[in-house]
Amino acid sequence: MGLAAGTGIKTKATGTPKKSTAIATKKRSISAIRNLSAKAYGIEIKWLTKHHFKRPDFSTAKKQAARIETVLATNDVSYLKANLQTADLAAPHRVPYARLRDAILNETNIKSITRMADALFEASKHCEGAFSQVAKSALSITNAERTYYAKLASLYKKTRLSAQKALADLVANWKLPNISAIKGKAKLLLIQELNNLASNAPGSGPDSKVNAIVSDRIHLHITDAVTEPLTPRSSAARIAFPNDRVATTYKKSKIVSVTGELPTDPIGLGAVADDVSVAGTVFRGALFVDQFQRVFKPKNHLTAQTGTFSYDWVEVK
């Protein structure tokens, strides 16, 4: 992505374009960037955030991982090639792209960015190990499923390593001026690679009436396991952004799950709950890896959970 050299901010009074006071970084030298005022830098970041960094498409590896996980969760191999848009399905995020983007663009403390990213990386590694173990030792699966689990672990790892490299590059460049870091694509690359992190948007869930509506909020996957109501990937989102809005409905009493279900809030979100209006059908298109790295798949991916874990999930072993 190249940086836009000019801007146009409309004034409320006249509606006529007003030039940004931010320095056009594409045409400025490093010495000029070093002299950029805090106010000008803030304007530049605000413009970039709003206009320039709309969510890019997922990488091929990320898309493939989501399709494979959907196949494993549903026992339906057609999802490897199905038109997901026609089926009104998408890979539902846990941490939304806009939040990752804004956090990285606006954060001035590299330790905060590292802490956030590391939480997401740990969730990925947790799932990678579980999928690999199933591929190696599960007795109840077919050879085809074994191949899928191994491939899923590999794709999770591939996207994680790419994101970790991007973070390492940003850390290495952190002492450079902030605008220079953006121009040098260190921040841009980390945003892109975290967007492609397979574990942050796994499997498939209802899109237009659920996922798209909550695309600017933390979006959780709720299980009916009494001791572990959040999947590790959802827990990672909460750890990374503990004070961010979480999609809820019905006067903050129910969580909007990535599956389209609306379970009663089992974790006491309180002030960070944020009501939205959704009306999606249920599609449980993702696996559940518990804290002990056991892998579970939905017994019926088109049926809402009953509240009794053993009725709704089956362990892959």
C-alpha contacts under 8 A as a table, 3 or more apart, distances in Angstrom:
res1	aa1	res2	aa2	distance
1	M	188	L	7.83
2	G	183	K	7.81
3	L	25	T	7.46
3	L	26	K	6.33
3	L	52	H	7.72
3	L	183	K	6.90
4	A	7	T	7.45
4	A	24	A	7.66
4	A	26	K	7.16
4	A	52	H	7.52
5	A	24	A	4.85
5	A	25	T	6.50
5	A	26	K	5.48
5	A	27	K	7.11
6	G	19	K	7.81
6	G	20	S	7.77
6	G	24	A	6.19
7	T	19	K	6.10
7	T	20	S	5.82
7	T	47	W	7.55
8	G	17	P	5.22
8	G	18	K	5.61
8	G	19	K	5.37
8	G	20	S	6.50
9	I	17	P	5.48
9	I	18	K	5.15
9	I	19	K	6.40
9	I	20	S	6.60
10	K	14	T	7.88
10	K	15	G	5.17
10	K	16	T	5.45
10	K	17	P	4.61
10	K	18	K	5.82
11	T	14	T	5.89
11	T	15	G	5.04
11	T	16	T	6.13
11	T	17	P	6.76
11	T	18	K	6.71
12	K	15	G	5.61
20	S	43	I	7.25
20	S	44	E	7.82
21	T	40	A	5.98
21	T	43	I	7.32
22	A	40	A	4.41
22	A	41	Y	6.27
22	A	43	I	5.86
22	A	44	E	5.23
23	I	28	R	7.37
23	I	33	I	7.66
23	I	36	L	7.17
23	I	40	A	6.90
23	I	41	Y	7.85
23	I	44	E	7.40
24	A	27	K	5.93
24	A	28	R	6.54
25	T	28	R	5.08
25	T	29	S	7.81
25	T	33	I	7.22
25	T	179	I	7.23
25	T	183	K	7.46
26	K	183	K	7.66
28	R	32	A	6.01
28	R	33	I	6.72
29	S	32	A	5.25
29	S	33	I	6.38
30	I	33	I	5.01
30	I	34	R	6.21
30	I	180	S	7.03
31	S	34	R	5.14
31	S	35	N	6.65
32	A	35	N	5.20
32	A	36	L	6.57
33	I	36	L	5.09
33	I	177	P	7.06
33	I	179	I	6.76
33	I	180	S	7.15
34	R	177	P	6.12
36	L	40	A	6.35
36	L	41	Y	6.32
37	S	40	A	5.19
37	S	41	Y	6.11
38	A	41	Y	5.08
38	A	42	G	6.11
39	K	42	G	5.09
39	K	43	I	6.36
40	A	43	I	5.11
40	A	44	E	6.19
41	Y	44	E	5.04
41	Y	45	I	6.18
41	Y	179	I	7.64
42	G	45	I	5.18
42	G	46	K	6.10
43	I	46	K	5.08
43	I	47	W	6.18
44	E	47	W	5.25
44	E	48	L	6.13
45	I	48	L	5.04
45	I	49	T	5.93
45	I	105	L	6.83
45	I	106	N	7.10
46	K	49	T	5.17
46	K	50	K	6.23
47	W	50	K	5.27
47	W	51	H	5.89
47	W	52	H	7.38
48	L	51	H	5.42
48	L	52	H	4.82
48	L	53	F	6.39
49	T	52	H	6.13
49	T	53	F	5.73
49	T	54	K	7.95
49	T	101	R	7.42
49	T	102	D	6.50
49	T	105	L	7.46
50	K	53	F	6.94
50	K	54	K	7.66
51	H	54	K	6.91
53	F	56	P	7.93
53	F	101	R	7.45
54	K	98	A	7.80
55	R	97	Y	6.40
55	R	98	A	7.35
56	P	192	Q	7.40
58	F	62	K	6.02
58	F	63	K	6.29
58	F	195	N	7.08
58	F	196	N	5.60
59	S	62	K	5.21
59	S	63	K	6.28
59	S	196	N	5.95
60	T	63	K	5.17
60	T	64	Q	6.06
61	A	64	Q	5.11
61	A	65	A	6.11
61	A	155	L	6.06
61	A	158	K	7.79
61	A	159	T	7.10
61	A	196	N	7.98
61	A	198	A	7.84
62	K	65	A	5.18
62	K	66	A	6.34
62	K	155	L	7.26
62	K	156	Y	7.95
62	K	159	T	7.06
62	K	196	N	5.58
62	K	197	L	6.68
62	K	198	A	5.04
63	K	66	A	5.23
63	K	67	R	6.33
64	Q	67	R	5.16
64	Q	68	I	6.17
64	Q	80	L	7.81
64	Q	155	L	7.89
65	A	68	I	5.19
65	A	69	E	6.12
65	A	152	L	5.65
65	A	155	L	5.98
65	A	156	Y	7.10
65	A	198	A	6.40
65	A	202	P	7.32
65	A	203	G	7.42
66	A	69	E	5.23
66	A	70	T	6.15
66	A	91	A	6.35
66	A	198	A	7.12
66	A	201	A	7.51
66	A	202	P	5.22
66	A	203	G	4.22
66	A	204	S	6.57
67	R	70	T	5.04
67	R	71	V	6.27
67	R	79	Y	6.05
67	R	80	L	5.30
67	R	203	G	6.28
67	R	204	S	7.49
68	I	71	V	5.05
68	I	72	L	6.32
68	I	79	Y	7.75
68	I	80	L	6.43
68	I	148	Y	6.48
68	I	152	L	6.61
68	I	203	G	7.48
69	E	72	L	5.08
69	E	73	A	6.06
69	E	152	L	7.01
69	E	202	P	7.03
69	E	203	G	4.93
69	E	204	S	7.97
69	E	285	G	7.32
69	E	286	A	6.02
69	E	287	L	6.86
70	T	73	A	5.08
70	T	74	T	6.02
70	T	76	D	7.90
70	T	79	Y	6.68
70	T	203	G	4.76
70	T	204	S	5.85
70	T	285	G	4.88
70	T	286	A	5.83
71	V	74	T	5.33
71	V	75	N	5.42
71	V	76	D	5.12
71	V	77	V	5.20
71	V	78	S	7.47
71	V	79	Y	5.84
71	V	80	L	6.82
71	V	285	G	7.91
72	L	75	N	5.39
72	L	76	D	7.39
72	L	145	E	7.18
72	L	148	Y	7.62
72	L	286	A	7.96
72	L	287	L	7.56
72	L	297	K	7.48
73	A	203	G	7.94
73	A	284	R	7.39
73	A	285	G	5.41
73	A	286	A	5.43
73	A	287	L	5.61
73	A	297	K	5.23
73	A	298	P	6.17
73	A	301	H	7.13
74	T	284	R	7.79
74	T	285	G	6.31
74	T	297	K	7.87
74	T	298	P	7.27
74	T	300	N	7.44
74	T	301	H	5.79
76	D	79	Y	6.31
77	V	80	L	5.86
78	S	81	K	5.93
78	S	82	A	5.84
79	Y	82	A	4.76
79	Y	83	N	7.98
79	Y	84	L	7.87
83	N	86	T	5.45
83	N	87	A	6.46
84	L	87	A	4.89
84	L	88	D	5.95
84	L	89	L	5.07
84	L	90	A	6.50
85	Q	88	D	4.83
85	Q	89	L	5.96
85	Q	90	A	7.32
86	T	89	L	7.71
88	D	206	P	6.14
88	D	207	D	5.41
88	D	208	S	6.43
89	L	204	S	6.04
89	L	205	G	5.40
89	L	206	P	4.79
89	L	207	D	4.84
89	L	208	S	7.83
90	A	204	S	5.19
90	A	205	G	5.65
90	A	206	P	6.45
90	A	207	D	5.32
90	A	211	N	7.53
91	A	201	A	5.31
91	A	202	P	5.81
91	A	203	G	5.56
91	A	204	S	4.49
91	A	205	G	6.21
92	P	201	A	5.11
92	P	202	P	6.75
92	P	203	G	7.50
92	P	204	S	6.33
92	P	205	G	6.01
92	P	207	D	7.60
92	P	211	N	5.85
92	P	219	H	7.67
92	P	258	V	6.05
93	H	96	P	5.65
93	H	97	Y	7.82
93	H	200	N	5.70
93	H	201	A	4.09
93	H	202	P	7.34
93	H	211	N	7.87
93	H	215	S	7.68
93	H	218	I	7.87
93	H	219	H	6.42
93	H	258	V	7.98
94	R	200	N	5.43
94	R	201	A	6.05
94	R	218	I	5.67
94	R	219	H	4.76
94	R	220	L	5.82
94	R	221	H	7.88
94	R	233	R	7.17
94	R	234	S	5.94
94	R	237	A	5.99
95	V	99	R	6.81
95	V	100	L	7.08
95	V	200	N	6.64
95	V	217	R	7.22
95	V	218	I	5.12
95	V	219	H	6.67
95	V	237	A	5.57
96	P	99	R	5.39
96	P	100	L	6.55
96	P	215	S	5.91
96	P	216	D	5.68
96	P	217	R	6.16
96	P	218	I	6.25
96	P	219	H	7.67
97	Y	100	L	5.14
97	Y	101	R	6.03
97	Y	195	N	5.99
97	Y	215	S	7.91
97	Y	216	D	7.66
98	A	101	R	5.04
98	A	102	D	6.05
98	A	216	D	6.27
99	R	102	D	5.24
99	R	103	A	5.91
99	R	216	D	7.02
99	R	217	R	7.87
100	L	103	A	5.27
100	L	104	I	6.23
100	L	191	I	6.47
100	L	194	L	7.49
100	L	195	N	7.74
101	R	104	I	5.48
101	R	105	L	6.12
101	R	191	I	5.62
102	D	105	L	5.12
102	D	106	N	5.83
103	A	106	N	5.48
103	A	107	E	5.62
103	A	113	I	7.55
104	I	107	E	5.38
104	I	113	I	6.54
104	I	187	K	6.72
104	I	191	I	7.09
105	L	187	K	6.94
107	E	110	I	7.33
107	E	112	S	7.45
107	E	113	I	7.10
109	N	112	S	5.48
109	N	113	I	6.87
110	I	113	I	5.12
110	I	114	T	6.14
110	I	171	V	6.84
110	I	174	W	7.22
111	K	114	T	5.00
111	K	115	R	6.04
112	S	115	R	5.13
112	S	116	M	6.22
113	I	116	M	5.20
113	I	117	A	6.16
114	T	117	A	5.17
114	T	118	D	5.87
114	T	167	L	7.35
115	R	118	D	5.21
115	R	119	A	6.40
115	R	240	A	7.05
116	M	119	A	5.51
116	M	120	L	6.92
116	M	239	I	7.56
116	M	240	A	4.35
116	M	241	F	7.12
117	A	120	L	5.28
117	A	121	F	6.24
117	A	167	L	7.95
117	A	194	L	7.90
117	A	240	A	7.13
118	D	121	F	4.86
118	D	122	E	6.07
119	A	122	E	5.31
119	A	123	A	6.58
119	A	236	A	5.37
119	A	237	A	7.55
119	A	239	I	6.51
119	A	240	A	5.73
120	L	123	A	5.31
120	L	124	S	6.46
120	L	199	S	7.75
120	L	200	N	7.16
120	L	233	R	7.27
120	L	236	A	5.47
120	L	237	A	6.86
120	L	240	A	7.10
121	F	124	S	5.08
121	F	125	K	6.27
121	F	160	R	6.33
121	F	164	Q	7.82
122	E	125	K	5.10
122	E	126	H	6.13
122	E	236	A	7.80
123	A	126	H	5.07
123	A	127	C	6.41
123	A	199	S	7.14
123	A	232	P	5.81
123	A	233	R	5.40
123	A	236	A	6.08
124	S	127	C	5.26
124	S	128	E	6.06
124	S	156	Y	6.49
124	S	157	K	7.36
124	S	160	R	6.96
124	S	198	A	7.77
124	S	199	S	5.27
124	S	200	N	7.99
124	S	233	R	7.36
125	K	128	E	4.90
125	K	129	G	6.20
125	K	156	Y	7.94
125	K	157	K	7.21
126	H	129	G	5.52
126	H	130	A	6.52
126	H	232	P	7.89
126	H	293	Q	6.84
127	C	130	A	5.02
127	C	131	F	6.10
127	C	153	A	7.41
127	C	199	S	7.85
127	C	289	V	6.32
127	C	293	Q	7.04
128	E	131	F	5.30
128	E	132	S	6.10
128	E	152	L	7.75
128	E	153	A	4.56
128	E	154	S	7.41
128	E	156	Y	6.28
128	E	157	K	6.59
129	G	132	S	5.16
129	G	133	Q	6.13
129	G	153	A	7.25
129	G	293	Q	7.34
130	A	133	Q	5.16
130	A	134	V	6.33
130	A	289	V	7.01
130	A	293	Q	4.96
130	A	294	R	6.40
130	A	295	V	6.57
131	F	134	V	5.17
131	F	135	A	6.22
131	F	149	Y	5.41
131	F	150	A	6.54
131	F	152	L	7.05
131	F	153	A	5.47
131	F	295	V	7.35
132	S	135	A	5.06
132	S	136	K	6.26
132	S	149	Y	6.58
132	S	150	A	5.52
132	S	153	A	5.78
133	Q	136	K	5.12
133	Q	137	S	6.00
133	Q	138	A	7.48
134	V	137	S	5.42
134	V	138	A	4.85
134	V	146	R	7.31
134	V	149	Y	6.88
134	V	295	V	7.65
134	V	316	V	7.18
134	V	317	K	6.62
135	A	138	A	6.36
135	A	145	E	7.81
135	A	146	R	4.60
135	A	147	T	6.83
135	A	148	Y	7.93
135	A	149	Y	5.33
135	A	150	A	5.36
136	K	146	R	7.47
137	S	317	K	7.61
138	A	141	I	6.38
138	A	316	V	6.87
138	A	317	K	4.39
139	L	317	K	5.90
140	S	316	V	7.05
140	S	317	K	5.87
141	I	145	E	5.95
141	I	146	R	6.55
141	I	316	V	7.53
141	I	317	K	7.61
142	T	145	E	5.14
142	T	146	R	6.21
143	N	146	R	4.92
143	N	147	T	6.28
144	A	147	T	5.14
144	A	148	Y	6.34
145	E	148	Y	4.92
145	E	149	Y	6.19
146	R	149	Y	5.26
146	R	150	A	6.29
147	T	150	A	5.19
147	T	151	K	6.11
148	Y	151	K	5.03
148	Y	152	L	5.98
149	Y	152	L	5.01
149	Y	153	A	6.23
150	A	153	A	5.24
150	A	154	S	6.27
151	K	154	S	4.97
151	K	155	L	6.16
152	L	155	L	5.15
152	L	156	Y	6.15
153	A	156	Y	5.19
153	A	157	K	6.19
154	S	157	K	5.12
154	S	158	K	6.07
155	L	158	K	4.92
155	L	159	T	6.22
155	L	198	A	7.31
156	Y	159	T	5.47
156	Y	160	R	6.15
156	Y	197	L	7.23
156	Y	198	A	5.39
156	Y	199	S	6.43
157	K	160	R	5.03
157	K	161	L	6.04
158	K	161	L	5.34
158	K	162	S	6.33
159	T	162	S	5.18
159	T	163	A	6.30
159	T	193	E	7.21
159	T	196	N	6.41
159	T	197	L	5.12
159	T	198	A	6.20
160	R	163	A	5.12
160	R	164	Q	6.07
160	R	197	L	5.86
160	R	198	A	7.58
161	L	164	Q	4.95
161	L	165	K	6.08
162	S	165	K	5.20
162	S	166	A	6.31
162	S	193	E	6.38
163	A	166	A	5.00
163	A	167	L	6.24
163	A	190	L	6.18
163	A	193	E	4.75
163	A	194	L	5.69
163	A	197	L	7.04
164	Q	167	L	5.01
164	Q	168	A	6.17
165	K	168	A	4.98
165	K	169	D	6.19
166	A	169	D	5.09
166	A	170	L	6.28
166	A	186	A	6.91
166	A	189	L	6.01
166	A	190	L	4.90
166	A	193	E	7.05
167	L	170	L	5.04
167	L	171	V	6.18
167	L	190	L	5.89
168	A	171	V	5.08
168	A	172	A	6.19
169	D	172	A	5.07
169	D	173	N	6.26
169	D	186	A	6.31
170	L	173	N	5.08
170	L	174	W	5.83
170	L	181	A	7.69
170	L	186	A	5.04
170	L	187	K	6.32
170	L	190	L	7.47
171	V	174	W	5.07
172	A	175	K	7.57
173	N	176	L	5.66
173	N	181	A	6.58
173	N	186	A	7.28
174	W	177	P	7.67
174	W	178	N	7.55
174	W	181	A	7.13
176	L	180	S	6.49
176	L	181	A	6.28
177	P	180	S	5.16
177	P	181	A	6.26
178	N	181	A	5.00
178	N	182	I	6.49
179	I	182	I	5.10
179	I	183	K	6.12
180	S	183	K	4.89
180	S	184	G	5.85
181	A	184	G	5.01
181	A	185	K	6.36
181	A	186	A	5.63
181	A	187	K	6.45
182	I	185	K	5.04
182	I	186	A	5.97
182	I	187	K	5.34
182	I	188	L	6.27
183	K	186	A	7.77
185	K	188	L	4.80
185	K	189	L	5.66
186	A	189	L	5.34
186	A	190	L	6.46
187	K	190	L	5.22
187	K	191	I	6.25
188	L	191	I	5.21
188	L	192	Q	6.21
189	L	192	Q	5.04
189	L	193	E	6.06
190	L	193	E	5.11
190	L	194	L	6.01
191	I	194	L	5.38
191	I	195	N	6.17
192	Q	195	N	5.11
192	Q	196	N	6.42
193	E	196	N	4.91
193	E	197	L	6.26
194	L	197	L	4.96
195	N	200	N	7.79
197	L	200	N	5.64
197	L	201	A	7.25
198	A	201	A	5.76
198	A	202	P	5.83
199	S	202	P	5.35
199	S	233	R	6.51
200	N	233	R	6.48
202	P	286	A	6.37
203	G	285	G	5.31
203	G	286	A	4.50
203	G	287	L	7.53
204	S	283	F	7.55
204	S	284	R	7.32
204	S	285	G	4.63
204	S	286	A	6.26
205	G	211	N	7.38
205	G	258	V	5.89
205	G	259	T	5.13
205	G	260	G	7.01
205	G	282	V	7.78
205	G	283	F	5.37
205	G	284	R	6.32
205	G	285	G	5.75
205	G	286	A	7.91
206	P	209	K	6.78
206	P	210	V	5.80
206	P	211	N	6.25
206	P	258	V	7.42
206	P	259	T	6.48
206	P	260	G	6.08
206	P	280	G	6.21
206	P	281	T	6.63
206	P	282	V	6.96
206	P	283	F	6.12
207	D	210	V	5.36
207	D	211	N	4.61
207	D	212	A	5.62
207	D	280	G	7.87
208	S	211	N	6.27
208	S	212	A	5.18
208	S	213	I	6.92
208	S	280	G	7.80
209	K	212	A	6.69
209	K	213	I	6.42
209	K	278	V	5.58
209	K	279	A	5.44
209	K	280	G	4.82
210	V	213	I	5.40
210	V	214	V	6.59
210	V	256	V	7.82
210	V	258	V	7.55
210	V	260	G	6.19
210	V	278	V	5.44
210	V	279	A	6.67
210	V	280	G	5.50
211	N	214	V	5.44
211	N	215	S	6.06
211	N	258	V	6.83
212	A	215	S	5.15
213	I	276	V	7.62
213	I	277	S	7.87
213	I	278	V	7.09
214	V	217	R	5.42
214	V	218	I	7.75
214	V	219	H	7.00
214	V	247	A	6.27
214	V	276	V	7.39
215	S	218	I	7.99
215	S	219	H	7.94
217	R	244	D	7.45
217	R	245	R	5.62
217	R	246	V	5.51
217	R	247	A	5.84
218	I	237	A	7.07
218	I	238	R	7.79
218	I	244	D	6.86
218	I	245	R	6.08
218	I	246	V	4.63
218	I	247	A	6.25
219	H	234	S	7.62
219	H	246	V	6.18
219	H	247	A	5.89
219	H	256	V	7.10
219	H	257	S	6.65
219	H	258	V	6.31
220	L	230	L	7.27
220	L	234	S	5.21
220	L	246	V	7.66
220	L	247	A	7.84
220	L	255	I	7.69
220	L	256	V	7.19
220	L	257	S	5.36
220	L	258	V	5.96
221	H	230	L	6.12
221	H	231	T	6.10
221	H	234	S	5.98
221	H	257	S	5.07
221	H	258	V	5.28
221	H	259	T	7.04
222	I	229	P	5.55
222	I	230	L	5.05
222	I	231	T	6.68
222	I	257	S	5.87
222	I	258	V	7.89
222	I	263	P	7.39
223	T	228	E	7.31
223	T	229	P	4.87
223	T	230	L	6.05
223	T	231	T	6.97
223	T	305	Q	7.86
223	T	309	F	7.76
224	D	228	E	7.83
224	D	229	P	5.81
224	D	305	Q	7.02
224	D	306	T	7.86
224	D	307	G	5.24
224	D	308	T	6.36
224	D	309	F	5.40
225	A	228	E	5.18
225	A	229	P	5.27
225	A	308	T	7.65
225	A	309	F	5.55
226	V	229	P	6.04
228	E	231	T	7.09
228	E	290	D	7.39
228	E	291	Q	7.83
229	P	266	P	6.69
229	P	267	I	7.62
230	L	233	R	7.95
230	L	234	S	5.83
230	L	235	S	5.89
231	T	234	S	5.24
231	T	235	S	6.17
231	T	288	F	6.16
231	T	289	V	6.71
231	T	290	D	6.69
232	P	235	S	4.90
232	P	236	A	6.07
232	P	289	V	6.90
232	P	290	D	6.86
232	P	291	Q	7.18
233	R	236	A	5.09
233	R	237	A	6.53
234	S	237	A	5.09
234	S	238	R	6.52
235	S	238	R	5.13
235	S	239	I	6.21
236	A	239	I	4.97
236	A	240	A	5.98
237	A	240	A	5.12
237	A	241	F	6.05
237	A	242	P	7.75
238	R	241	F	5.17
238	R	242	P	4.80
238	R	243	N	7.91
238	R	244	D	7.90
239	I	242	P	5.31
241	F	244	D	5.51
243	N	272	V	6.21
244	D	272	V	5.99
245	R	272	V	4.62
245	R	273	A	5.60
245	R	274	D	5.77
246	V	255	I	7.85
246	V	269	L	7.73
246	V	272	V	6.00
246	V	273	A	4.95
246	V	274	D	5.73
247	A	255	I	6.21
247	A	256	V	5.54
247	A	273	A	6.29
247	A	274	D	5.33
247	A	275	D	6.13
247	A	276	V	6.60
248	T	251	K	7.83
248	T	252	K	5.28
248	T	253	S	7.05
248	T	254	K	5.47
248	T	255	I	4.23
248	T	256	V	5.05
248	T	273	A	5.85
248	T	274	D	5.41
248	T	275	D	4.62
248	T	276	V	6.21
249	T	252	K	5.18
249	T	253	S	6.46
249	T	254	K	5.37
249	T	255	I	6.32
249	T	256	V	6.65
249	T	262	L	7.74
249	T	274	D	7.35
249	T	275	D	4.42
249	T	276	V	5.47
249	T	277	S	6.52
249	T	278	V	7.90
250	Y	253	S	5.63
250	Y	254	K	6.16
250	Y	275	D	6.91
251	K	254	K	7.76
251	K	275	D	6.47
252	K	255	I	7.37
252	K	265	D	7.95
252	K	270	G	7.85
252	K	273	A	5.81
252	K	274	D	6.53
252	K	275	D	5.76
253	S	264	T	5.87
253	S	265	D	5.79
254	K	262	L	5.56
254	K	263	P	5.34
254	K	264	T	4.21
254	K	265	D	4.91
255	I	262	L	5.43
255	I	263	P	5.68
255	I	264	T	6.23
255	I	265	D	5.43
256	V	260	G	6.58
256	V	261	E	6.37
256	V	262	L	5.06
256	V	263	P	7.28
256	V	278	V	7.94
257	S	260	G	5.49
257	S	261	E	5.34
257	S	262	L	6.03
257	S	263	P	7.31
258	V	261	E	7.37
258	V	284	R	8.00
259	T	282	V	5.63
259	T	283	F	5.14
259	T	284	R	4.93
259	T	285	G	7.17
260	G	279	A	7.79
260	G	280	G	5.39
260	G	281	T	5.82
260	G	282	V	4.78
260	G	283	F	6.52
260	G	284	R	7.99
261	E	281	T	7.80
261	E	282	V	5.94
261	E	304	A	6.37
263	P	266	P	7.92
265	D	268	G	6.17
265	D	269	L	7.21
269	L	272	V	5.86
269	L	273	A	5.63
270	G	273	A	5.81
282	V	301	H	7.75
282	V	302	L	5.64
282	V	303	T	6.43
282	V	304	A	6.26
283	F	301	H	5.66
283	F	302	L	5.09
283	F	303	T	7.45
284	R	298	P	6.83
284	R	300	N	7.94
284	R	301	H	4.53
284	R	302	L	6.38
284	R	303	T	7.82
285	G	301	H	6.38
286	A	297	K	7.44
287	L	295	V	6.91
287	L	296	F	5.91
287	L	297	K	5.07
287	L	298	P	7.27
288	F	295	V	5.78
288	F	296	F	5.05
288	F	297	K	6.38
289	V	292	F	7.84
289	V	293	Q	5.50
289	V	294	R	5.50
289	V	295	V	4.55
289	V	296	F	6.29
290	D	293	Q	5.21
290	D	294	R	5.46
290	D	295	V	6.66
290	D	296	F	7.93
291	Q	294	R	7.42
294	R	315	E	7.10
294	R	316	V	7.59
295	V	315	E	5.80
295	V	316	V	5.58
295	V	317	K	7.79
296	F	313	W	5.97
296	F	314	V	5.35
296	F	315	E	4.26
296	F	316	V	5.62
297	K	313	W	5.59
297	K	314	V	5.54
297	K	315	E	6.46
297	K	316	V	6.98
298	P	301	H	5.43
298	P	312	D	5.92
298	P	313	W	4.62
298	P	314	V	6.38
299	K	311	Y	7.46
299	K	312	D	5.38
299	K	313	W	5.15
299	K	314	V	6.02
300	N	303	T	5.55
300	N	312	D	7.13
301	H	304	A	7.83
305	Q	308	T	7.44
305	Q	309	F	7.83
305	Q	311	Y	7.99
305	Q	312	D	5.67
306	T	309	F	7.70
306	T	311	Y	7.16
306	T	312	D	6.76
307	G	312	D	7.95
308	T	311	Y	5.56
308	T	312	D	6.67
309	F	312	D	5.27
309	F	313	W	5.97
310	S	313	W	5.65
310	S	314	V	6.94
